[in-house]
Amino acid sequence: MQRAWQTDGPWRANFPEIARRPVVSSVVRSIGYDDGHALLEVEFVSGRVYRYHLVPRRTWSGLLGAASKGRYFDAHIREKFPTTRML
């Protein structure tokens, strides 16, 4: 398993904008994906926003189609990809 890392700083302003779409979930408020950079952006109901790097398109598709976004996130994304906290 790849260890997730977190970092913060002004350089993150250079990241591309990612449009997120709202989802029905008690954990996740909205999600978006940048195919060109393999970036997944997740906004949680807490208001925190994270970016997950090197996320394959199939993982994004799986999250979109999952009946439970929170369970899918925990099983397939959390601590599996390098992570940047955006907010």
Secondary structure, 3 states (H helix, E strand, C coil): CCCCCCCCCHHHHHCCCCCCEECCCCCEEEEEEECCCCEEEEEECCCCEEEEECCCHHHHHHHHHCCCHHHHHHHHCCCCCCEEECC
